[in-house]
């Protein structure tokens, strides 16, 4: 994971470990629910950027947060101050607003898995949206676990296990490699709208993550309340990437 490879991982903090931490993975999926949820966790938990994944084949843009530019794929973590003096497992978030090209999906997933193993992270939870189509009342979230232990966690938190189907992209690779390497990987698949960013779908996924980490008091309610504004902002961001401004126009994704 050095700068001679492509893609490669760049760490801002070296020699840190996160024993038994939960790593939440959020790359774009249906309704952008995974990216929205990962953004929400990072901002509300005040996590710190500790690493990035870089490739010459990633889209040529930077994400700016609090005035600091970052590459498209970032890793966040932070010292947690838990309520009532409870012991608190660490929370790590790996996130991006774009899905790598197909030939980069496996290398990026491998970097994430290798880094998680090196940092002694206990569980990887990757988030995905599934198209509900015309079933407007569908609110069922499904889960897939890479190991017996991961599948036991799905049962513990009341997540219905997917028995047959397909999971693509970063989440799909994390699942089958987690099974091969005996690493606990859980994929949560929540219903989402296909035609627009779906903050409400992201909030439903966060309800389950909140159950897994009750000591963090991860409250998705603000996401429900701000859903319309968030959806508009994410849609504007996507449109600006799909339809870049001409030379001389203002180069801003988020206002």
C-alpha positions in Angstrom: 0.0 0.0 0.0 2.7 2.4 -1.0 2.8 5.1 -3.6 4.4 2.9 -6.2 1.1 1.0 -6.6 -2.1 2.1 -8.2 -4.4 2.5 -6.4 -2.5 3.1 -3.1 -3.4 4.0 0.4 -2.0 7.2 2.0 -2.2 7.4 5.8 -2.1 10.7 7.7 -1.8 8.8 11.1 0.6 5.9 11.3 0.9 3.2 13.9 -2.7 3.4 15.1 -4.9 0.4 15.7 -8.6 0.0 16.2 -9.1 -3.3 18.0 -12.6 -4.7 17.6 -13.8 -1.5 15.9 -16.7 -1.5 13.5 -15.8 -0.2 10.0 -18.8 1.3 8.0 -18.2 1.2 4.2 -20.2 3.7 2.1 -19.8 3.8 -1.7 -22.6 4.9 -4.0 -25.5 2.6 -4.5 -29.2 2.8 -5.3 -30.5 6.2 -4.0 -27.0 7.0 -2.8 -28.1 5.7 0.6 -24.7 4.4 1.5 -22.9 7.6 0.7 -25.5 9.7 2.5 -25.4 7.5 5.6 -21.5 7.5 5.7 -21.4 11.3 5.3 -24.0 11.6 8.1 -22.0 9.4 10.5 -18.7 11.2 9.8 -20.1 14.6 10.4 -22.3 13.9 13.4 -19.7 11.8 15.1 -17.0 14.4 14.3 -14.7 11.8 12.9 -11.2 12.7 11.7 -9.7 11.9 8.3 -6.9 9.4 8.9 -6.2 8.0 5.4 -7.2 8.2 1.8 -7.1 5.9 -1.2 -5.6 7.4 -4.3 -5.5 6.4 -8.0 -4.6 8.1 -11.2 -7.8 6.5 -12.6 -10.2 8.1 -10.1 -12.3 11.0 -11.3 -10.3 14.3 -11.3 -12.1 16.1 -8.4 -11.6 16.9 -4.8 -14.0 16.8 -1.9 -13.8 19.9 0.3 -15.0 19.7 3.9 -14.3 22.5 6.5 -12.0 24.1 3.9 -9.8 21.0 3.6 -9.5 19.2 0.2 -9.5 15.4 0.1 -9.3 12.7 -2.6 -12.6 11.0 -3.5 -12.0 7.9 -1.3 -11.4 8.7 2.4 -11.1 6.9 5.7 -12.3 8.5 9.0 -12.0 7.6 12.7 -11.9 9.3 16.0 -11.7 9.1 19.8 -15.2 8.4 20.9 -16.7 10.1 24.0 -19.4 7.6 25.0 -22.4 8.4 27.2 -22.6 7.5 30.9 -19.0 6.4 31.1 -19.7 3.3 29.0 -16.9 1.6 27.2 -17.1 2.5 23.5 -15.8 0.5 20.6 -14.2 2.6 17.9 -16.0 3.5 14.7 -14.3 3.8 11.4 -15.9 5.0 8.1 -14.6 4.4 4.6 -16.5 6.5 2.1 -16.8 7.9 -1.3 -19.3 9.7 -3.6 -18.4 7.7 -6.7 -18.1 4.0 -7.6 -14.7 3.1 -9.0 -14.5 1.7 -12.6 -15.1 -2.1 -12.7 -11.4 -2.8 -13.1 -10.6 -0.8 -9.9 -13.4 -2.3 -7.7 -11.4 -5.4 -6.7 -8.1 -3.5 -6.0 -9.9 -0.9 -3.9 -11.8 -3.6 -1.9 -8.5 -5.4 -1.3 -6.9 -2.3 0.0 -9.8 -1.8 2.4 -9.7 -5.4 3.6 -5.9 -5.4 4.1 -6.1 -2.1 6.0 -8.9 -3.3 8.2 -7.0 -6.5 9.0 -3.8 -4.6 9.8 -5.7 -2.2 12.1 -7.4 -5.2 13.9 -10.9 -4.0 13.1 -13.4 -6.5 14.2 -16.4 -6.1 11.9 -17.0 -4.5 8.5 -20.5 -3.2 7.8 -21.0 -2.2 4.1 -24.2 -0.3 3.1 -26.2 -0.8 0.0 -29.5 0.3 -1.5 -31.9 -1.9 -3.3 -34.4 -0.7 -5.8 -38.0 -0.9 -4.4 -39.5 -0.1 -7.8 -43.2 0.6 -7.5 -43.4 -1.0 -4.0 -43.7 2.3 -2.2 -44.6 0.6 1.1 -41.5 -1.7 1.1 -39.4 -1.0 4.1 -37.7 -4.3 4.6 -33.9 -4.2 5.1 -32.0 -7.4 4.2 -28.5 -8.5 5.2 -25.8 -10.9 4.1 -23.0 -12.1 6.4 -19.6 -13.5 5.3 -19.1 -15.8 8.3 -21.3 -17.7 10.8 -20.4 -15.0 13.3 -21.5 -12.2 10.9 -24.8 -14.1 10.2 -25.4 -14.5 13.9 -25.1 -10.7 14.2 -27.8 -10.3 11.6 -30.1 -12.5 13.6 -29.2 -10.6 16.8 -30.2 -7.3 15.4 -33.4 -8.5 13.7 -32.1 -8.2 10.1 -33.7 -10.5 7.6 -31.0 -12.6 5.9 -30.9 -12.6 2.1 -31.1 -16.2 1.0 -30.7 -15.8 -2.8 -29.5 -12.9 -4.9 -26.5 -10.9 -6.0 -24.6 -8.1 -4.4 -22.3 -6.1 -6.8 -19.5 -3.6 -6.5 -17.3 -3.0 -3.5 -19.8 -4.7 -1.2 -19.9 -7.8 -3.3 -16.1 -8.1 -3.3 -15.9 -7.4 0.5 -18.4 -10.2 1.1 -16.8 -13.0 -0.9 -13.3 -12.0 0.2 -14.5 -11.8 3.8 -15.8 -15.3 3.5 -12.5 -16.5 2.0 -10.4 -14.8 4.6 -12.7 -15.6 7.6 -13.3 -11.9 8.2 -16.7 -10.7 9.6 -18.3 -8.7 6.8 -22.0 -7.7 7.0 -23.8 -6.1 4.0 -27.0 -4.2 4.9 -29.3 -3.8 1.9 -32.0 -1.2 2.4 -34.9 -0.1 0.1 -34.2 3.1 -1.8 -35.6 5.1 -4.6 -33.9 4.7 -7.9 -34.8 8.1 -9.4 -33.2 10.4 -6.8 -30.9 10.5 -3.7 -32.8 8.9 -0.9 -31.9 10.3 2.6 -34.9 8.5 4.2 -33.5 5.2 2.9 -30.1 6.1 4.4 -31.8 6.9 7.7 -33.4 3.4 7.8 -29.9 1.8 7.4 -28.5 4.0 10.1 -31.2 2.7 12.5 -29.6 -0.7 12.3 -26.1 0.6 12.6 -27.3 2.5 15.7 -28.4 -0.8 17.2 -25.0 -2.3 16.6 -23.3 0.7 18.4 -25.9 1.8 21.0 -23.2 3.4 23.2 -22.6 6.0 20.4 -26.1 7.3 20.5 -26.2 7.4 16.7 -29.6 9.1 16.1 -30.9 9.1 12.5 -33.8 11.3 13.3 -32.1 14.5 12.0 -31.5 12.7 8.7 -35.3 12.1 8.4 -36.0 15.8 9.2 -33.4 17.1 6.7 -34.1 14.6 4.0 -35.4 17.0 1.4 -32.5 19.4 1.7 -29.9 16.6 1.7 -31.5 15.0 -1.4 -31.4 18.3 -3.3 -27.8 18.9 -2.4 -26.7 15.4 -3.4 -28.6 15.7 -6.7 -26.9 19.0 -7.4 -23.5 17.4 -6.7 -24.2 14.5 -9.0 -25.4 16.8 -11.8 -22.3 18.9 -11.5 -20.1 15.8 -12.0 -22.2 14.4 -14.8 -22.4 17.8 -16.6 -19.2 19.7 -15.8 -19.2 23.5 -16.2 -17.3 25.1 -19.1 -14.0 26.7 -18.6 -14.4 30.0 -16.6 -17.5 28.8 -14.8 -17.4 28.4 -11.0 -15.9 25.0 -10.1 -18.0 24.2 -7.1 -19.9 20.9 -6.3 -21.2 21.8 -2.9 -22.3 25.4 -2.4 
